[in-house]
Amino acid sequence: MLGLIATILLTTTAPDRVEVRYTPLSDHCEMMDEGAFEGQDWVLHRCQGLAGYPVWIGYADGTRMSLAFGAMQTISGMFATERNVSWPVEWRGVAGDVFQPHAAIVRVRSLTDGASMLAVYRIAEDGSSCLRGVTATTEAARELADAPPRQGC
């Protein structure tokens, strides 16, 4: 009987199962804005992403890329624009009737040395996103993506 109770408690208190979806980073993009700011030229693109969760890509001076995921264009991060087009966005969310991602992982290159790394973005319920961190390994990126959110981002 005690074993049955422990099994029921583990089943009912276990975290929700994480579901994963993949999309291209820059699929079906549309330029939304462009301009110059403090001597820097920039453009902002809105790309398809997932239903209800577009990908925002900002380019500055043709050498720097910043990203956002979700309804709001809360661009963050600063990466090299060079990347392999076959590198997808890994969307991580809770399984259910409607997939709602809580994080996006994307492979990018460092501005300083061109090293490949994984950028982990938190996607908030209000449609904003922010860069939680960068890691070298897929396992570390997934662990960071699925960790409970800290205060703010």
N, C-alpha and C positions, 0 to 999 in steps of 0.2 A: 504494500500500500504506500509506504514512504517513497519508494522508487517511482510509482505512478504520479504522486504529487510533484516530485522533483521534475519529472518529464513534462508535466503540464505547465509548471512554472517556467521552465526553460523555453518551452514553445511559445507561451504567451508574452514573455518578456524579451525574447530575442529581437534584435533590430530587424527592420524591414530589409528584404532582399534588394540589393542594388542591381539595377538593370542597366545595360550599356547599349548605346546606339552610336553609329558612326556617320559622319557627313564630311564632304570636302570643306575645307576652310573657305575657299573663295569661289563658290558655285553660284551662278546667277546673281552677279553683283551689279549694283546700280550706284553711280556716283551721286551722293547726296549733298555735298557741299565742298567748296574749295576756297582757298584764299592765301593770304600772306600775313604772318604775325611775327613781329620783331625780326624781320629779315629772313624768315623761314617760309618756304612754300609748303602747303599742305593740302591734302584731299581726304575726304571721308567717304567710304563705301559702305553700303548696307548689302549684305549677302544673305542668301536663302536660309542657311542653317537648318533648324528644325521648325516645325509648325509652331508659331507663336514665340519662337526664340531665334531671332535673326543674329547674324554675326556682323559686328561692326569692325571695320579695318581702317585705321588712320595711318596715312603715310606722310612723313615730313621730310622734305628735301630729297626725296627719292632714296634715302638710305636708312630711315628709321620707320619701324612699324609698331603700332600700338593696337590693342584689341579690346573688344567688349562683347559680351554674350547676353542676349535678352532684349527686352523691349526698349530699354534706355541705353543711350549712347555714352555710357560711363567708361570711356576709354582709359586703359591703364597699361603699364608695362612699356618697355622700350627695347625692341629687338631689331635685328638686321632684317632687311626686306627679303634677302635671299632665303629661299626654302624649297624643299622638294615638294612639288605639287601632289605627289602621291601620299604625303603625310596627312592623315585625316584628323578631324576633331573627334575626340572621344567624349561623348555626353554621358554623364553618370547621374542616375536618378532612382527613385523608388518605383518598384513595379506596382502597377495598379490599372484601373480602367483607362486613365489618361497618363501618359508618360510626362512627368514633370522633373526636368533635370535640376540637380542642385550644384553641379560642377561641370566644367569643361576642361579637358586636357588637350593641349596642342603642342606639337614639336616645333621649336623655333631655333634660331641661331643667335648667339651672343653678338652684340655690337662690337665688343672689344676684341675678341679673338676668333669669332666665327664658330665656336664650339656648339655642337648640337645639345639642346637641353629641352626639358618638358616644362611648360608653363601651366600652372594650375589656377583656374579661375573659379571663384565661388559665384553662384547665381542665386540672387536673393528673390524672395517672393514678390517684391515690389517691381521686379523687372530690371534691376540694376545688377552689375557684376563688378568684381574687383579681383586683382591679382593676389592670390594667397601666397604664392611662392614659386620657385623654380627648383627642379631636381634633375638628377642625372639618370635615374632609373624609373622604369615603368611602375615597379612595385611601390617605390616611395611616392610617386605622383598619385597613384590610386589611394594610398593610405592618407595622404594629405587631402585629397578631394573628398573622401568619405568621412573624415574626422568631423566631429561636431564643430559648428562655427564658433569662432571666438567673438568677443564683443566687437561690433562693427564688422569688419571683414576678417 
